[in-house]
Amino acid sequence: MILQSKTYRLEQSQLIPESREKVFDFFSDAFNLQALTPTFLNFRILTPAPIDIQTGTLIDYKISLFGIPMKWK
């Protein structure tokens, strides 16, 4: 028996009525992701501050969904 897996791709665009510099300043601070995450997910950044965002930066996060803890990088 051959199992076939399906891959889904979701794409989304968002227009933000601010300058590119202001938007970049917001998203270049890893800790601002917490401001965008619903509180019921108990979002936490596990990587110690300060985090210097640049190409290749890896950040460890943790959330809890329905009481199930999940980590991602």
Secondary structure, DSSP 8 states (H G I E B T S, - for coil): ----------------SS-HHHHHHHHTSGGGHHHHS-GGG--EE-S-S-----TT----EEEEETTEEEEE-
